[in-house]
Amino acid sequence: MTRPVTLFTGQWADLPFEEVARLAGEWGYDGLEIASWGDHLDVSRWDDDAYVQGRLDILARNGLKVFTISNHLAGQAVCDDPIDQRHRDMLNDRVWGDGDPDGVRQRAAEELKLTARMAARLGAKTVTGFTGSSIWKAVAMFPPASEAFVEAGYEDFAERFHPILDVFDEVRVRFAHEVHPSEIAYDYWTTRRTLEAIGHREAFGLNWDPSHMVWQDLDPVGFLWDFQDRIYHVHCKDTKKRLNGRSGRLSSHLPWADPRRGWDFISTGHGDVPWEDAFRMLNAIGYDGPLSVEWEDAGMDRLVGAPEALEFVRRLSTYRPSDAAFDAAFSSQG
């Protein structure tokens, strides 16, 4: 099965968009998953014909296409509580405004609507991103969170995202939520509950990123099988666990690549993600969308690692479905 391999530009936003496109084209990537920060993409200019064409021209000059765009940063602020300095550090001035939390959430929702419109103008069918969560703060379960408190979090998510998804439906673009700690859906059961909360709307699906599942001891291959009709996008990012008696899964507020952490992101193919079974399962469920390399390895030069990851993903994408994939999918179910 031939699928485009793309480079997610989120971790390259320190470079100009033209430079990232040049590098990706020279390495042989098929396209980009364009992040809506840095100078890479200003979604507020979705109705500026010259700007939109300029982005497309940059891609074309480098032999690239756009299959997906991302707005993880604005998405995070839609449902988050509290809204604080962390959000100020990552949001653009348009979304942050005066910093009033309710205003930030409302403006972040409007930013996702603009992102859907920009995706449609560029010809991309999917927007990847986060949702944020008003109940992630209760994940440690102390002070105890009542069922009513948790349910209110899912209701808040649905109330905020239904109007956003109305615009996605209008422009025929899908939202692929990245299942990730700090989001409304961060593991298997919260994903089920999130889809129920949103009424299983077709506009709302999943961006499958196995790196966030492995360090939680979730089965990323079985996840593909169980949510196969909702896998709208794939991030190829790896994780290495380093649980040694001192280092825990919550990482102790230590920075990326600190050897005291219990896990870290690592170059694709060098970590603990079961990539062979994962690719066989992607084939088995008929996923034909982009395979997007998300570069996030503080221990490797990205100018070396990004082309290496491309080669790794291309090789694995030739695998065919097999019994091994189904065995892996059901191994955790006994």
N, C-alpha and C positions, 0 to 999 in steps of 0.2 A: 504494500500500500504506500503510495507516494503522498507525503504530506509536507507542506512547507516548513522549513526550520527558520525561526525568526530570533532576533535578539531583542530582549526587553531593554529599553533605554533608561529605565529608572535609575539604575546604578551608574549610569554614564552621564547624568545630567550636569556634571561639572564641566563637560566638554560641549562645545557648540554642536547643534544638531547636524550641521553639514559635516563636521569632523567624524561624528559617530556613524553617519551614513557612509562616508568614505571608507572607514575601517571595516564596517560590516560587509560592504560590497566587495572589498578586496579579499576578505576572508572567505567569501562564498556563501554568505547567508542569503536566503530567499527574500527576506523582508524584515520589517521591524514591528515590534509592539511598542508604539510610541507613548512615552510618558507625558502627562500634561503638566510638567513643571520644568524648571530650568528655562532654556529658550526653545525647547523641543516642540511644544505645542501649546498655543493659547486658545483654549476652547471658546473664549468669549468672542473670538473672531470667526465663528462658524459661518457667518453670513457675509464675510469679506471675500469676494471671489478671487481677488488677486492674492491674498494670503493663502487661501486653500490651495490654489494652483501652484503657488510657490513651494509649498510643502511637497506636493506631488512631483514637481519638477526636480527637487533635490533627490527624491527617491529614484526617479527614473534615470537620472544621470549616473546613479550608482548601481543600476540593475536591480533595484529593490521594489517591493510592493508593501502596502500596509494592509494587514489582515485584522489587526486589533489595535485599539488604543486603551490606555490605562488612566484612571484617575483615583488611585488608591488614597491619595492624601486628602482630597476633598471628601471622599466617601467615608473616611474614618470619622470625620466631624459630624456626620449626619445624625448619628445616634449616641455618640459618646457622652458620658457624664462621669466625672466632671470635664468641662472644657477648661484647659489651663495652659501653662507656658509651653508644654510639649506641642500643643496645636499651633500656638503663635509661631513656634520655631519652624513649622513645616508648611503652613498655609500661606497662600498669597494674600496681599493686602485687600484684594477685592472680597475674599471670603471672610477674612478676619474682621474687617471693619473696625468697630469700636471695641470688639472683644466681648460684648455682651453674649453670654452662652446661648440663649435662645436665638439671638440674631445670627450667631455663627452657624448654628445647626440649620437654620432656614436658608442662609446663603449657600451653605455647602450642598443642600438639596438642589438649589437652583443651578449650582455648578455642575452637578451630575446630569441635570436635564440638558444643559449646554453641551456636555460631553457627548450625550447621545446624538445631538444634532450635528456636532462636528464629525462624529464617526460616520453618520449617513453621508455627509458631504464628501468625505474622503473615500467612501466606498467600503468602509470596514463594517462588518456585521456584528461585532462583539466589542463590548467595553468591559475590561477587567477592573476589579476594585474591591474595596472594603466597605463595610457598613457601619463600623463602630458598634458600640453596645452600651446600653445604660446599666446592664447587670454584670458586665465582666468584673467589676469591682467586688462582686460577691462570690467570685469563683472559689475562694479559699473557705467559704461557708462559715466564717466566723468574723463578726457576729453572725449568728444564724440567719439565713434568708428563708422567709416563708414561701410557700408555693405561690401565694398571691403576689408577693414581691417579684418572683421570677416571671410569672405569667404577665405581669404588667410590663416587663421588659420586652417580651415578644410582641405584645400589643403595641407598644411604643414604636418598635421597629416596623411593624406592618403599617401603622398609621402614617409614618414618615415615608415609607418606600412605595406605597401604592400610587401616590401622585407622580413620583419619579418614574415608575414603570409605565404609567399612562403615556408619558412622552416617548419612552422606549418603544412602546407598541405603535405609537403614531408614526415614528420614523423607521419602524421595522428593524430595530437593532436590539440585541440581547445584552443583558447584564450578567457577567460571570463573577460571582462572589468568591473570593479566595478564602477557603476554610483555613482559619489562622487564629492562634491565640490573640485575644483582645477583641474578637469579633462576636457578632450574635451567633454565628455558627463557627465553632472552633474544633469540633470533633464529630464523631459519628452521630451520637444521639442529638446533639444540638443542631446538626444539619437537618435531621429528620424534623425536628420541632420547628426549625426556621421555615422549611418548605411548607409545613402545615399552616404556620402563621400567615404566610403570604398567599395561601390558597392555591399552592402549586401553579402559580402563574407561569406561563411559558416564557415570558420575558425574563424571568429570574432563574438562572442556573448557577453552575459552579465552575470555578477555575481550580483544577486539580493540581495541587502542589504537594508532592509526597514528602518534602523536607519537613513540613510542619506536622506531619503525622508520625514520622519515624521516631522523633524524639519524645513523642507522647506514648509510644508503644502501640500505635494503631496500625492496622493492616491496610496499607494504601492500595494494594491490589484488589482485595475484597471490596474496598470502598468504590473502586471503579465499577465493579459488577453490580453492586447494590444501587448505585446512583447513575447507571449508564445512560439513562435518558436525559440527565441533567449535566453531563460533562460537556461544557461549551468551550473550554479552553484548557490548555495544559502548560504548566510551568515546569521546566526541567531544572531543578535545583536540588542539591544533595545535602545531607546532614551526616555528621559524624558524632556518635555518642561517646562520651569520655567519663562514664560514671565509675568512680573509683573509691567510693567511701567518703570522700570529702566534697566532691563536685556533684551538685544536684541538678535536677531538670529545670529548676526555676532560675538558675544561672547567677544568683547572688548579686544582682546588679553589676556584674562585671562586664567590661566591654567585649565586643567581638574579638575573637582570636586570643583572648586571655587564656592561658593554659589551665587556669583554675576553674574554668567553666565546665559544666557537665556535658555540653554539646556545643557544636558550632556548625555554621554553614561551611561547605567545602566544595571544591570543584566537582562538577557533575562526573560521576563515575569513580570517585575516590572515597565515597562515604558508605553509608549503611542502607541506602535505598535499594530495594531489589529490582533493579532496572530491567533485567531480562524478562522476568515475569510480568512487570508492569507493561512493557511494550507488547508482549504477547497478548495481554488482556486488552490493551487499547485496540489492537487489531480485532480481537474477538468481539468487542462491543461495537465495532465499526466506526470508531472515532476517526474522522478524516480532516480535522481542523489543524491549526498550527501547533507546532512543537516549539515552545518559546524558551530559549535559554535565558535564565535569570542569573546574572553573574553576581555572586556575593561570597567570595572567598578572600578574606583578609590576609591569608597566608600564601597567596600566589599572585604573581603579576597578571593582571587581567588581559594584557596584550598577548600573553602566552596562553592563558587559560581559556579565553573565549574561543579562539580557533580550535583548540583541543576539544572543547566541549561540543562544538559543531561536528567535528569528525566522529565523536563518540555517539551523538544522537543520530546522525545519519546511518551509522553502521547498525545500531539497534533497531532503527525504524524499518529495516528490511525483514525483521523476524515475523514469522507467521503464527497464527493462533495455534495453541497446543494444549494437550491435557495438563501440562505443568501449570499453565495459567489458571485453569479452572481448579486444580488442586489447591493452588495458593489462595484462590478466592474463598474457598470453603474451609480451609485448614483451621481457621479460628472459630469455626462454628461447631466443631466436634462431630 
